[in-house]
Each structure stands twice: as C-alpha cells, then as structure tokens.
Amino acid sequence: MIERQLDSIQKGSADVIFVPGANGGAQAQTPESRVVLLQRELAEARAMYTDKHPDVQRLEEELKNARQDAQAERSKPDSDRTAQLKLDPTYRQLTADREMSRLRIRDLQRGEGDLRRQIGSYQARVESAPRVEQQLAVVQRDYDLERQQYSELSSKLHAAAIAENVERDRSGEQFTVLYPATMPTIPTKPVPWRVMLIAIVAGVCLGAGATLGREYLDRSVHDVRDLREEFQLPVLGEVTRIQPV
C-alpha cells in the first residue's frame, strides 16, 4: 500500500494521501491532490449554491489555477520532481514508513526462518519417535529375558546351597533313641470324680432354679394372707381344709 501511494505521488496521479491541516481540513501536498480537493469542494458548493455564488466562482477560479499548476508540474523534468518530492513531508513520512515496514518484514522473515527450522527439528523428532520406540521395545525385551534368566539361576543357586547344607549336616549327625515310648496305664481323661462333681452341682442348680421359677409363676392362693394381698378386701370367714375319709 505504501509503495502504491509513493508511486502515485511520483507519477502525480490523484490517488494520494491527505494529512489533517491546522484548521481541521485536509491539506493537499501535490498539485494533483489540490485539484482533487478543489473538485470536491466545488461539488459540495454547487450542491448548496448556484453557479453565480461567490464561493462557487472562487472555487472555479482556484480549480482552474490548480489544473494549470498540475499541468506545469507534469511538464517538469523528473529530477526537479524528485527534489521537490523530497521536500514534501507526506512523501518523507511515507518513505520512512516504507523503510520501517521493510525492516519489520525482514525481522518477520528471519523469525519465520527460525520457526521453520524449529518445526523441521520437531518434525524430525516426531518422525524418529517410532524408531526410538522400536529400539526401546527391543532393549526392554532383552532386559526382561535377562531378568528372567537371572531369577531362575538365583533360585537354582539357592536350592543348591540348601541341598549342600542338608547333605553336609546328614553326614555328621547320628540319631539314637534315649527313652522308648510306653503305653499309658490309666486314661488321662475324662476324670470320673470330676465328672460326678460337676453333675451334682449342675443338678442342684437346675433344681433350685426350677423351684424358684415354679414358685414365681404360681399365682394360686394358699391362705388368708395371700387372699387379702391379692384382692385388697377383708376376709369374713375361712373354710378349713377338709380331709377326705
């Protein structure tokens, strides 16, 4: 965009940049741009006034002079145009912006190159990952086999050491019977008197418990006192127990 604007300014075309002026309006930097600005102002004035209005006539006169200046500017040699453009603040600003943009582009291109190299490094690592996994699988399988063989050999060595110790102990030991086993003359259990004592104690306890339980559960009345306590009433008479003949 900056190159196109600079090229337009150098060729003197109407496609130029307008910068804000001190009074808030647009200030043309080249004769061609001044022609365009006056054309716009004339169109706006004609939309509001007639052709005989002083502002419209003034703008027409300024537009005529600006066109003559633009024609004279186009007829100048390229060297004079270039020297005059270098005095134009807009042209200088665009030139500085172009240099800054070129520096920025070079920085971005260098950054892009670094990023592409990093991407290539990461891509190489990703592509080499399956080979590393295969190598790791082979090493792991060999390690598992070696570990299994080591476990088997350690077990055999331990068993051989135990067998060697047993054989060494057997060769130096002799066993003799000191006290022969005899048959018992009396049974060790059950003890008769202990069983009888336990039975007597259990019988007495069961009998006492049964007696107490029957007495507690028996609700019949046996004498006058029981009758008075049961019904809370006075006893008028008592029939003696009749013995059968």
C-alpha positions in Angstrom: 0.0 0.0 0.0 2.8 2.4 0.8 4.6 1.6 -2.4 1.5 2.3 -4.4 1.0 5.6 -2.6 4.6 6.6 -3.2 4.3 5.6 -6.9 1.1 7.6 -7.2 2.8 10.7 -5.7 5.8 10.3 -8.0 3.6 10.0 -11.1 1.5 12.9 -9.9 -1.8 11.0 -10.0 -4.9 11.8 -7.9 -4.5 8.8 -5.6 -2.5 10.4 -2.8 -2.8 10.8 0.9 -4.3 13.9 2.6 -3.0 14.8 6.0 -5.0 16.9 8.5 -4.3 20.6 8.5 -4.0 23.1 11.3 -7.7 24.2 10.8 -9.1 20.7 10.8 -9.3 20.5 7.0 -7.4 18.4 4.5 -4.1 19.9 3.2 -3.1 18.8 -0.3 0.6 18.0 -0.7 0.9 18.0 -4.5 -0.8 20.0 -7.3 -2.7 16.9 -8.4 -4.1 16.4 -5.0 -5.0 20.0 -4.7 -7.0 19.6 -7.9 -8.9 16.7 -6.4 -9.6 18.7 -3.2 -10.9 21.7 -5.1 -13.1 19.5 -7.2 -14.6 18.0 -4.1 -15.1 21.5 -2.5 -16.7 22.8 -5.8 -19.1 19.8 -5.9 -20.1 20.4 -2.3 -20.6 24.2 -3.0 -22.7 23.6 -6.2 -24.9 21.2 -4.2 -25.7 24.2 -1.8 -25.4 27.3 -4.1 -25.9 28.3 -7.7 -23.1 28.9 -10.2 -23.3 32.7 -9.7 -22.5 32.4 -6.0 -19.1 34.0 -5.0 -17.9 30.8 -3.3 -18.6 28.8 -6.4 -16.9 31.3 -8.7 -13.9 31.4 -6.4 -13.6 27.7 -6.3 -13.8 27.5 -10.1 -11.0 30.1 -10.4 -8.9 28.2 -7.9 -9.6 24.9 -9.7 -8.5 26.4 -13.0 -5.3 27.7 -11.5 -4.7 24.3 -9.7 -5.1 22.5 -13.1 -2.6 24.8 -14.7 -0.2 24.2 -11.8 -0.7 20.5 -12.1 -0.1 20.6 -15.9 3.1 22.6 -15.2 4.1 20.1 -12.6 3.8 17.2 -15.0 5.8 19.1 -17.6 8.8 19.4 -15.2 11.8 17.1 -15.5 11.9 14.0 -13.3 14.9 15.4 -11.4 13.1 18.5 -10.4 10.0 16.5 -9.4 12.1 14.2 -7.3 13.9 17.1 -5.5 10.5 18.7 -4.8 9.0 15.4 -3.5 11.9 15.1 -1.0 10.7 18.4 0.5 7.2 17.1 0.8 6.5 15.9 4.5 4.0 13.4 3.3 6.4 11.9 0.9 9.1 11.8 3.5 6.7 10.2 6.0 5.7 7.6 3.5 9.4 6.9 2.7 10.2 6.4 6.4 7.1 4.2 6.8 8.3 2.1 3.9 11.7 1.6 5.4 10.2 0.7 8.8 7.9 -1.8 7.0 10.8 -3.3 5.2 12.8 -3.7 8.4 9.7 -5.2 10.0 9.3 -7.6 7.1 12.9 -8.7 7.3 12.5 -9.3 11.0 9.4 -11.3 10.4 11.2 -13.3 7.6 14.1 -14.1 10.0 11.5 -15.1 12.6 9.8 -17.2 10.1 13.0 -18.9 9.1 13.8 -19.7 12.8 10.3 -21.1 13.3 10.6 -23.2 10.2 13.9 -24.6 11.4 12.3 -25.4 14.8 9.4 -27.0 13.0 11.8 -29.1 11.0 13.6 -30.1 14.2 10.4 -31.1 15.9 9.2 -32.9 12.7 12.4 -34.9 12.6 11.9 -35.8 16.3 8.4 -36.9 15.6 9.4 -39.0 12.7 12.2 -40.6 14.7 9.9 -41.4 17.6 8.7 -44.8 16.1 12.3 -45.9 15.6 13.2 -45.0 19.1 10.1 -46.9 20.4 11.1 -49.9 18.4 14.7 -49.8 19.8 13.3 -49.3 23.3 11.0 -52.3 22.8 13.9 -54.5 21.8 16.0 -53.3 24.8 13.1 -53.9 27.1 12.5 -57.4 25.8 16.2 -58.3 26.2 16.1 -56.8 29.7 13.1 -59.0 30.6 14.8 -62.1 29.3 18.0 -61.4 31.2 16.0 -60.7 34.4 14.1 -64.0 34.0 17.3 -65.9 33.5 18.8 -64.2 36.5 15.8 -65.1 38.6 16.0 -68.8 37.5 19.7 -69.0 38.2 19.3 -67.4 41.6 16.6 -69.9 42.5 18.8 -72.8 41.4 21.7 -71.4 43.3 19.6 -71.0 46.5 18.2 -74.6 46.1 21.7 -76.0 45.6 23.1 -74.2 48.6 20.2 -75.6 50.8 20.8 -79.1 49.4 24.5 -78.8 50.1 23.9 -77.7 53.7 21.5 -80.6 54.2 23.9 -83.2 52.9 26.7 -81.8 55.0 24.6 -81.9 58.1 23.5 -85.5 57.4 27.0 -86.8 57.0 28.0 -85.6 60.5 24.8 -86.5 62.5 23.8 -89.8 64.3 20.4 -90.3 66.0 19.8 -92.6 69.0 16.6 -93.4 71.0 17.0 -92.2 74.6 13.6 -93.1 76.1 11.3 -95.5 74.3 7.6 -94.8 74.2 5.3 -96.7 76.6 1.6 -97.4 76.7 -0.4 -95.4 79.5 -1.9 -97.4 82.3 -4.8 -95.1 83.1 -6.8 -92.8 80.9 -5.9 -89.1 81.1 -9.5 -88.0 80.6 -12.3 -87.9 81.4 -11.7 -88.0 85.2 -14.7 -89.8 86.8 -14.9 -88.0 90.2 -14.6 -84.6 88.4 -17.5 -85.5 86.1 -19.7 -86.7 89.0 -19.0 -83.5 91.0 -19.9 -81.3 88.0 -23.1 -83.3 87.5 -24.2 -82.9 91.2 -23.5 -79.2 91.2 -25.4 -78.8 87.9 -28.4 -80.8 89.3 -28.6 -78.8 92.5 -28.5 -75.5 90.5 -31.1 -76.7 88.0 -33.4 -77.9 90.8 -33.1 -74.7 92.7 -33.8 -72.7 89.6 -36.8 -74.8 88.7 -38.2 -74.5 92.2 -37.8 -70.7 92.3 -39.3 -70.4 88.8 -42.4 -72.5 89.7 -42.9 -70.6 92.9 -42.7 -67.3 91.0 -45.0 -68.4 88.2 -47.6 -70.0 90.6 -50.5 -67.5 91.0 -52.8 -69.7 93.2 -54.0 -68.5 96.7 -53.0 -70.8 99.6 -54.0 -68.9 102.8 -55.9 -65.8 104.1 -52.9 -63.5 103.8 -52.4 -64.3 100.2 -56.1 -63.7 99.5 -56.1 -60.4 101.3 -52.9 -59.2 99.5 -54.3 -60.3 96.1 -57.8 -58.7 96.2 -57.3 -55.9 98.9 -60.6 -56.9 100.6 -61.4 -58.0 104.2 -61.9 -61.8 104.8 -65.2 -62.6 106.5 -64.7 -66.3 107.0 -62.4 -69.2 106.3 -63.4 -72.8 105.5 -61.0 -75.2 106.9 -59.3 -77.9 104.8 -61.5 -81.0 104.8 -59.5 -84.2 104.8 -61.1 -87.0 102.9 -62.1 -90.0 105.0 
